[in-house]
Amino acid sequence: MTPHELHDAPAQRNKELLLDRRLTVLETRFDTTMTMLPNKADLSELKAELKTDIHGEAARLSKWMAATAVTMVLGFAGMILTMMGRLHGV
């Protein structure tokens, strides 16, 4: 070993210790994050819930659209009958 290598040995050891510490911290964060991510069963359950919600909302909106269409038809029919009655009554 050269004197230069002997002089750099503690500095190299400190760098390795810092690197090991950083790696341990990153592994801990990664392991913690992995436990929080949803798995396949969680995603399939969410998908089923969303499908149920979407179908329920579609049914509710269809009822409102049908009611609005019926109301418009009755309203226009009443308006036409009123106008025809006034035209013939003049």
C-alpha positions in Angstrom: 0.0 0.0 0.0 1.2 3.5 -0.8 1.1 6.2 1.8 -1.6 8.0 -0.2 -3.8 4.9 0.0 -3.3 4.7 3.7 -4.2 8.3 4.2 -7.5 7.9 2.2 -8.6 4.7 4.0 -10.6 6.5 6.8 -12.2 8.8 4.3 -13.2 5.9 2.1 -14.6 4.1 5.1 -16.7 7.1 6.1 -18.0 7.3 2.5 -19.0 3.6 2.7 -20.7 4.1 6.0 -22.6 7.1 4.7 -23.6 5.2 1.6 -24.7 2.2 3.7 -26.8 4.5 5.9 -28.4 6.2 2.9 -29.2 2.8 1.4 -30.8 1.6 4.6 -32.9 4.7 4.8 -34.0 4.3 1.2 -34.8 0.6 1.7 -36.9 1.5 4.7 -38.8 4.1 2.8 -39.4 1.7 -0.1 -40.6 -1.1 2.2 -43.0 1.3 4.0 -44.3 2.7 0.7 -44.8 -0.8 -0.8 -47.1 -1.8 2.1 -49.3 1.3 1.5 -49.9 0.6 -2.2 -53.1 -1.2 -3.2 -53.0 -4.8 -4.3 -54.9 -6.6 -7.0 -57.8 -7.5 -4.6 -58.1 -3.8 -3.5 -58.3 -2.6 -7.1 -60.9 -5.2 -8.1 -63.0 -4.2 -5.1 -62.7 -0.5 -6.1 -63.6 -1.4 -9.7 -66.8 -3.2 -8.5 -67.8 -0.2 -6.3 -67.3 2.2 -9.2 -69.3 0.1 -11.6 -72.2 0.0 -9.1 -72.0 3.7 -8.5 -71.9 4.5 -12.3 -74.9 2.3 -13.0 -76.8 3.8 -10.2 -76.1 7.3 -11.4 -77.0 6.4 -15.0 -80.3 5.0 -13.9 -81.0 8.1 -11.9 -80.2 10.4 -14.8 -82.3 8.3 -17.2 -85.3 8.8 -15.0 -84.7 12.6 -14.9 -84.3 12.7 -18.7 -87.5 10.8 -19.2 -89.4 13.0 -16.8 -88.1 16.1 -18.5 -89.1 14.8 -21.9 -92.6 14.0 -20.8 -92.9 17.4 -19.1 -91.8 19.2 -22.3 -94.2 17.2 -24.5 -97.1 18.0 -22.2 -96.1 21.7 -21.9 -95.8 22.1 -25.7 -99.1 20.2 -26.2 -100.8 22.6 -23.8 -99.3 25.6 -25.4 -100.4 24.4 -28.9 -103.9 23.7 -27.7 -104.2 27.1 -26.0 -103.0 28.9 -29.2 -105.3 27.0 -31.4 -108.3 27.7 -29.1 -107.5 31.4 -29.1 -107.1 31.5 -32.9 -110.5 29.8 -33.5 -112.2 31.8 -30.8 -111.3 35.2 -32.4 
